[in-house]
């Protein structure tokens, strides 16, 4: 994987330069390796490996294998495949970042349907701030 980051610094998004660092002295971050068993294709789109949801924290970083199955919901409510791209990560905006940004960033509805007939693995890192971090809109935004 590349060792450089293309993620913009917090101030590019309108947040104070240290906004995320100030809320991460004891973050509630967690990581997991998630296994999805093969799902028979005839089950259709009503059988989920993970049902539709948004993540409640700030950001979720996902490393997919080559099998695929992750889908994200677009602004029209349609489900779109997030095909794995070698050497990349998927970054989901969580509910808390959407709230902090006053809706500028939208929490990403997503689900997994593993209709590949093969096992699927994903490595997930969810970043959440310190337990006592305020969750009011505009938290960490410049000028607040």
Beta strands, then each sheet from edge to edge (+ up, - down):
strand 1: 30-36
strand 2: 50-53
strand 3: 59-64
strand 4: 70-73
strand 5: 79-81
strand 6: 90-93
strand 7: 110-112
strand 8: 120-127
sheet 1: 1+ 8- 3+ 6-
sheet 2: 2+ 7- 4+ 5-
end
